[in-house]
Amino acid sequence: MDWMNNLFLLGGALLFLSVVSTTLSARLGMPLLLVFLAVGMLAGEDGIGRIDFDNFVLANVISQLALAVILLDGGLRTQLSSFRIALKPSAVLATWGVFATVLPLGLFATFYLGLDWKFGVLMAAIVGSTDAGAVFSLLRHSGVRLNDRVQATLEIESGANDPMAIFLVTALITMITNPEQSGVLAFLWMLLLQIGFGLLMGWAGGMVLAKLVRRLNLAEGLYALMIVSGGLWVFAFTNTIGGSGFLAVYLAGIIVGNQHTRATEHVWRVMDGLAWLAQATLFVVLGLLVTPSSVWEKSVDALVIAVFLMLVARPLAVFSGLWKFGYSVREKAYISWLGLRGAVPISLAMMPLVMGVPNSELLFNVAFAVVVLSLLIQGTTIPVMARLLKVAMPPKPEPEGMHDIWLSEREAVALFSFKVTKESEAEGKHPDAVTPISESFDLRCFALIRDGRKIEMQNDTVLREGDTAWYILPDSQVDKMAKYFSETGQNVRENFDFFGEFAVDPYVNTGDLAAAYGLKLEDGEAGMSLLEWFQSRGGSAQPVEGDRIVVDGFSLTVKETDQNGVVKSMGLKVPRRES
């Protein structure tokens, strides 16, 4: 029993230390994944813990399990509207983009390290795909608001590019260890099975799980366990029949997460904790597995390869893959920079070790160092690069919290909370008299929280800075209420700077607008609507909030779209004229 208790003590202590260390990560602006990794390395054989852990098979099992949970959680939080915006470009990056990254990086590694070309390309294939866990975690907690097209592209690409990466790594390992079994048709058939079975099993498994969530009446905490266990079954079964379990579990998560049931909110809460546990466990184990002294010996080589990957190979893949999809140069540059590497490359680097590829320790050490450098350089500069490349959008006022109150199995009302910001319009108003909401229907504050306590509302009660008010609202009123509670003079100035001083109807006649502001038009443009003119002048055919064109100093920006992608409002910035 002593060894078991010691294992529990050690495992609990490492995870506890990892979670507590996240407060330091927030203060230093360091990615949380690096904190978990550092804890594992400190506990390892070269660290203060002196734990000698070199079981690559066990580490590979843990990494596969953790990545399946992380991808399932990422799928649950991916909206189907993202596919409408970015499915085709993301699919190109998840296939051609991986190949276009691996080819130049493999050739560079071959000549720089003096390796056999198959070994050099294998090294590139291991680090060639972006990591879903790193993208989901770092992007969503960066505090940066990107336009929907860029955000969706990064997330869908990272969740869908594993089949191509696994295909390339498996093919190259086969070429090295069993060259007589290497055949182009066999490899293409394997890729087809990976993608085909991944999509089929992901769709089927997601539909079954979604139907079970709707029909089964379980205790609240059991819905998430059912989805996790079902997702892991889909993952394992798909791998067993030759498909991509990663793609399948991600797709299953998307299907389940895009239905609205009474279990959805409970599932998200539990899955959030499970995803963090999976990431913490995964990176602590990877930290234990690595020998820092061996990685340090290859640090210079890894740095050169990482720099080439970040500044040459990844941009080549992104710009060649997205050239016809209407992305701006700044957007493509930012997508190139956000090619985050994480646990997937390290997991792929274990495959040559487990399969007995000669000199595979070099692959693992270089892949590990490249991941650390990616998290350290790219992961910490997400906000900085967004501002530098001017792809960051002003923060959007949002509710403090949201809960569904279910009236029956199919009907629910949404309860939203809003926190009063200093100098906002809500400050000083009675909770039931907030405009413009109260003018459209009879609004009542459900509860008012002040200093952590619920207070009874009187006729003379007014909202103060820091108060939290709860309301039952329709979705159409949420954005208005959020602005009312959190928009201040500074927020307004930021929006004016980004969108322009004037909000204009996208369907007004462009000729009328040109006459009012002195905008020069070309032949045939006067009869267009403003949105048609926007698209004809280089704007996206499928606009999202933040898309912009600049004509003769006039800036026209998409300001608001509805859930179906229909443009509702545009911002106009007029150039200043010298007097």
GIGI-V710533 format. One record per backbone hydrogen bond with DSSP energy under -1.0 kcal/mol. NH is the residue of the N-H (numbers start at 1). CO is the residue of the C=O. E is the energy in kcal/mol with one decimal. If there is no record, write none. Layout:
BEGIN
nh:NH co:CO e:E
nh:NH co:CO e:E
END
This chain:
BEGIN
nh:5 co:1 e:-2.5
nh:6 co:2 e:-2.7
nh:7 co:3 e:-2.1
nh:8 co:4 e:-2.4
nh:9 co:5 e:-2.7
nh:10 co:6 e:-2.7
nh:11 co:7 e:-3.1
nh:12 co:8 e:-2.7
nh:13 co:9 e:-2.3
nh:14 co:10 e:-2.5
nh:15 co:11 e:-2.3
nh:16 co:12 e:-2.7
nh:17 co:13 e:-2.7
nh:18 co:14 e:-2.2
nh:19 co:15 e:-2.5
nh:20 co:16 e:-2.6
nh:21 co:17 e:-2.0
nh:22 co:19 e:-1.3
nh:23 co:20 e:-1.4
nh:25 co:21 e:-1.7
nh:26 co:22 e:-2.2
nh:27 co:23 e:-1.5
nh:28 co:24 e:-2.1
nh:29 co:25 e:-1.2
nh:30 co:25 e:-1.8
nh:35 co:31 e:-1.1
nh:36 co:32 e:-2.1
nh:37 co:33 e:-2.1
nh:38 co:34 e:-2.7
nh:39 co:35 e:-2.2
nh:40 co:36 e:-1.9
nh:41 co:37 e:-2.2
nh:42 co:38 e:-2.6
nh:43 co:39 e:-1.6
nh:47 co:44 e:-1.2
nh:49 co:42 e:-2.4
nh:50 co:44 e:-1.5
nh:51 co:43 e:-1.9
nh:53 co:51 e:-1.0
nh:56 co:54 e:-1.3
nh:59 co:55 e:-2.2
nh:60 co:56 e:-2.2
nh:61 co:57 e:-2.0
nh:62 co:58 e:-2.5
nh:63 co:59 e:-2.4
nh:64 co:60 e:-2.3
nh:65 co:61 e:-2.2
nh:66 co:62 e:-2.7
nh:67 co:63 e:-2.6
nh:68 co:64 e:-1.9
nh:69 co:65 e:-1.8
nh:70 co:66 e:-2.5
nh:71 co:67 e:-2.6
nh:72 co:68 e:-2.1
nh:73 co:69 e:-2.4
nh:74 co:70 e:-2.3
nh:75 co:71 e:-2.4
nh:76 co:72 e:-2.1
nh:77 co:73 e:-1.2
nh:78 co:75 e:-1.3
nh:82 co:79 e:-1.7
nh:83 co:80 e:-1.0
nh:84 co:80 e:-1.2
nh:85 co:81 e:-1.3
nh:86 co:82 e:-2.8
nh:87 co:83 e:-1.8
nh:90 co:86 e:-1.9
nh:91 co:87 e:-2.5
nh:92 co:88 e:-2.0
nh:93 co:89 e:-2.2
nh:94 co:90 e:-2.3
nh:97 co:92 e:-2.3
nh:99 co:95 e:-1.9
nh:100 co:96 e:-3.4
nh:101 co:97 e:-1.2
nh:102 co:98 e:-2.6
nh:103 co:99 e:-2.4
nh:105 co:101 e:-1.6
nh:106 co:102 e:-3.1
nh:107 co:103 e:-2.2
nh:108 co:104 e:-2.3
nh:109 co:105 e:-2.7
nh:110 co:106 e:-2.3
nh:111 co:107 e:-2.0
nh:112 co:108 e:-2.9
nh:113 co:109 e:-2.4
nh:115 co:110 e:-1.5
nh:120 co:116 e:-2.4
nh:121 co:117 e:-2.6
nh:122 co:118 e:-1.8
nh:123 co:119 e:-2.0
nh:124 co:120 e:-1.8
nh:125 co:121 e:-2.6
nh:126 co:122 e:-2.0
nh:127 co:123 e:-1.3
nh:131 co:340 e:-2.6
nh:135 co:131 e:-2.4
nh:136 co:132 e:-3.2
nh:137 co:133 e:-2.2
nh:138 co:134 e:-2.7
nh:139 co:135 e:-2.1
nh:140 co:136 e:-1.3
nh:151 co:147 e:-2.3
nh:152 co:148 e:-2.6
nh:153 co:149 e:-2.1
nh:154 co:150 e:-2.3
nh:155 co:151 e:-2.1
nh:156 co:152 e:-2.8
nh:157 co:153 e:-2.2
nh:158 co:154 e:-1.9
nh:159 co:155 e:-1.7
nh:160 co:156 e:-1.4
nh:161 co:157 e:-1.4
nh:165 co:161 e:-1.7
nh:166 co:162 e:-3.1
nh:167 co:163 e:-2.5
nh:168 co:164 e:-2.4
nh:169 co:165 e:-2.5
nh:170 co:166 e:-2.8
nh:171 co:167 e:-2.6
nh:172 co:168 e:-2.3
nh:173 co:169 e:-2.4
nh:174 co:170 e:-2.2
nh:175 co:171 e:-2.1
nh:176 co:172 e:-1.8
nh:177 co:173 e:-2.9
nh:178 co:174 e:-2.7
nh:181 co:178 e:-1.9
nh:182 co:179 e:-1.2
nh:187 co:183 e:-2.1
nh:188 co:184 e:-2.6
nh:189 co:185 e:-2.4
nh:190 co:186 e:-2.0
nh:191 co:187 e:-2.3
nh:192 co:188 e:-2.4
nh:193 co:189 e:-2.4
nh:194 co:190 e:-2.4
nh:195 co:191 e:-2.4
nh:196 co:192 e:-3.0
nh:197 co:193 e:-2.3
nh:198 co:194 e:-1.3
nh:199 co:195 e:-2.6
nh:200 co:196 e:-2.6
nh:201 co:197 e:-2.8
nh:202 co:198 e:-1.8
nh:203 co:199 e:-2.4
nh:204 co:200 e:-2.7
nh:205 co:201 e:-2.8
nh:206 co:202 e:-2.2
nh:207 co:203 e:-2.4
nh:208 co:204 e:-2.2
nh:209 co:205 e:-2.5
nh:210 co:206 e:-2.6
nh:211 co:207 e:-2.1
nh:212 co:208 e:-2.2
nh:213 co:209 e:-2.4
nh:214 co:210 e:-1.7
nh:215 co:211 e:-1.9
nh:216 co:212 e:-2.8
nh:222 co:219 e:-1.7
nh:226 co:222 e:-2.4
nh:227 co:223 e:-2.2
nh:228 co:224 e:-2.7
nh:229 co:225 e:-2.6
nh:230 co:226 e:-2.6
nh:231 co:227 e:-2.8
nh:232 co:228 e:-2.6
nh:233 co:229 e:-1.9
nh:234 co:230 e:-2.5
nh:235 co:231 e:-2.4
nh:236 co:232 e:-2.7
nh:237 co:233 e:-3.0
nh:238 co:234 e:-2.3
nh:239 co:235 e:-1.9
nh:240 co:236 e:-2.2
nh:241 co:237 e:-1.8
nh:242 co:239 e:-1.2
nh:243 co:238 e:-3.0
nh:244 co:194 e:-2.0
nh:248 co:244 e:-2.1
nh:249 co:245 e:-2.6
nh:250 co:246 e:-1.8
nh:251 co:247 e:-2.3
nh:252 co:248 e:-2.5
nh:253 co:249 e:-1.9
nh:254 co:250 e:-1.8
nh:255 co:251 e:-2.2
nh:256 co:252 e:-2.2
nh:257 co:253 e:-2.8
nh:258 co:254 e:-1.2
nh:259 co:256 e:-1.3
nh:264 co:261 e:-1.1
nh:267 co:263 e:-2.5
nh:268 co:264 e:-2.4
nh:269 co:265 e:-1.8
nh:270 co:266 e:-2.2
nh:271 co:267 e:-3.0
nh:272 co:268 e:-2.0
nh:273 co:269 e:-1.4
nh:274 co:270 e:-2.3
nh:275 co:271 e:-2.8
nh:276 co:272 e:-2.0
nh:277 co:273 e:-2.4
nh:278 co:274 e:-2.6
nh:279 co:275 e:-2.5
nh:280 co:276 e:-2.8
nh:281 co:277 e:-2.7
nh:282 co:278 e:-2.6
nh:283 co:279 e:-2.5
nh:284 co:280 e:-2.1
nh:285 co:281 e:-2.5
nh:286 co:282 e:-2.3
nh:287 co:283 e:-2.0
nh:288 co:284 e:-2.2
nh:289 co:285 e:-2.2
nh:290 co:286 e:-1.6
nh:295 co:291 e:-2.0
nh:296 co:292 e:-2.9
nh:297 co:293 e:-1.4
nh:299 co:296 e:-1.5
nh:302 co:298 e:-2.8
nh:303 co:299 e:-2.5
nh:304 co:300 e:-2.2
nh:305 co:301 e:-2.4
nh:306 co:302 e:-2.9
nh:307 co:303 e:-2.5
nh:308 co:304 e:-2.2
nh:309 co:305 e:-2.4
nh:310 co:306 e:-2.7
nh:311 co:307 e:-2.7
nh:312 co:308 e:-2.0
nh:313 co:308 e:-2.3
nh:314 co:309 e:-2.6
nh:316 co:312 e:-2.2
nh:317 co:313 e:-2.1
nh:318 co:314 e:-2.5
nh:319 co:315 e:-2.8
nh:320 co:316 e:-1.9
nh:321 co:317 e:-1.8
nh:322 co:318 e:-2.2
nh:325 co:322 e:-1.6
nh:332 co:328 e:-2.4
nh:333 co:329 e:-2.2
nh:334 co:330 e:-2.2
nh:335 co:331 e:-2.6
nh:336 co:332 e:-2.1
nh:337 co:333 e:-2.0
nh:338 co:334 e:-2.1
nh:339 co:336 e:-1.0
nh:340 co:338 e:-2.0
nh:347 co:343 e:-2.7
nh:348 co:344 e:-2.9
nh:349 co:345 e:-2.0
nh:354 co:350 e:-2.8
nh:355 co:351 e:-2.3
nh:357 co:352 e:-2.9
nh:360 co:357 e:-1.3
nh:364 co:360 e:-2.1
nh:365 co:361 e:-2.6
nh:366 co:362 e:-2.4
nh:367 co:363 e:-2.5
nh:368 co:364 e:-2.6
nh:369 co:365 e:-2.1
nh:370 co:366 e:-2.6
nh:371 co:367 e:-2.2
nh:372 co:368 e:-2.3
nh:373 co:369 e:-2.5
nh:374 co:370 e:-2.5
nh:375 co:371 e:-2.6
nh:376 co:372 e:-2.5
nh:377 co:373 e:-3.0
nh:378 co:374 e:-1.4
nh:379 co:374 e:-1.8
nh:385 co:381 e:-2.9
nh:386 co:382 e:-1.6
nh:387 co:383 e:-2.0
nh:388 co:384 e:-2.5
nh:389 co:385 e:-2.7
nh:391 co:386 e:-2.4
nh:392 co:386 e:-1.2
nh:393 co:145 e:-3.1
nh:400 co:417 e:-2.6
nh:401 co:417 e:-1.1
nh:403 co:415 e:-2.7
nh:405 co:413 e:-3.2
nh:407 co:411 e:-2.2
nh:408 co:411 e:-1.8
nh:413 co:405 e:-2.4
nh:415 co:403 e:-3.7
nh:416 co:471 e:-3.1
nh:417 co:401 e:-2.3
nh:418 co:469 e:-2.4
nh:420 co:467 e:-2.7
nh:421 co:485 e:-2.4
nh:424 co:421 e:-1.9
nh:426 co:484 e:-1.7
nh:428 co:463 e:-3.0
nh:429 co:426 e:-2.2
nh:433 co:430 e:-2.3
nh:438 co:434 e:-2.5
nh:440 co:437 e:-1.5
nh:441 co:437 e:-1.2
nh:446 co:470 e:-3.1
nh:449 co:468 e:-3.1
nh:450 co:453 e:-3.3
nh:453 co:450 e:-1.7
nh:455 co:448 e:-2.4
nh:461 co:458 e:-1.3
nh:463 co:429 e:-2.8
nh:466 co:420 e:-2.5
nh:467 co:464 e:-2.2
nh:468 co:449 e:-2.3
nh:469 co:418 e:-2.6
nh:470 co:447 e:-2.8
nh:471 co:416 e:-2.9
nh:473 co:414 e:-1.4
nh:477 co:474 e:-1.8
nh:478 co:475 e:-1.1
nh:481 co:477 e:-2.2
nh:482 co:478 e:-2.6
nh:483 co:479 e:-2.2
nh:484 co:480 e:-2.1
nh:485 co:481 e:-1.8
nh:486 co:482 e:-1.8
nh:487 co:483 e:-2.6
nh:492 co:488 e:-2.4
nh:493 co:489 e:-2.2
nh:494 co:490 e:-2.4
nh:495 co:491 e:-2.3
nh:496 co:492 e:-2.5
nh:497 co:493 e:-2.7
nh:498 co:494 e:-1.7
nh:499 co:495 e:-3.3
nh:500 co:496 e:-1.4
nh:502 co:572 e:-1.9
nh:504 co:570 e:-3.4
nh:508 co:505 e:-1.6
nh:510 co:528 e:-2.9
nh:511 co:526 e:-1.7
nh:513 co:509 e:-1.6
nh:514 co:510 e:-2.7
nh:515 co:511 e:-2.2
nh:516 co:512 e:-1.7
nh:517 co:513 e:-1.8
nh:518 co:514 e:-1.7
nh:519 co:514 e:-1.3
nh:525 co:522 e:-2.0
nh:528 co:525 e:-1.5
nh:530 co:508 e:-1.6
nh:531 co:506 e:-2.6
nh:533 co:529 e:-2.5
nh:534 co:530 e:-2.3
nh:535 co:531 e:-2.2
nh:536 co:532 e:-2.2
nh:537 co:533 e:-1.5
nh:538 co:535 e:-1.2
nh:539 co:534 e:-2.2
nh:546 co:558 e:-2.6
nh:547 co:544 e:-2.2
nh:549 co:556 e:-2.0
nh:551 co:554 e:-2.7
nh:554 co:551 e:-2.6
nh:555 co:573 e:-2.4
nh:556 co:549 e:-2.5
nh:557 co:571 e:-2.7
nh:558 co:547 e:-2.6
nh:559 co:569 e:-2.2
nh:560 co:569 e:-1.9
nh:562 co:566 e:-2.2
nh:565 co:562 e:-1.9
nh:568 co:560 e:-3.0
nh:569 co:560 e:-1.6
nh:570 co:504 e:-2.2
nh:571 co:557 e:-3.6
nh:572 co:502 e:-3.0
nh:573 co:555 e:-2.9
END
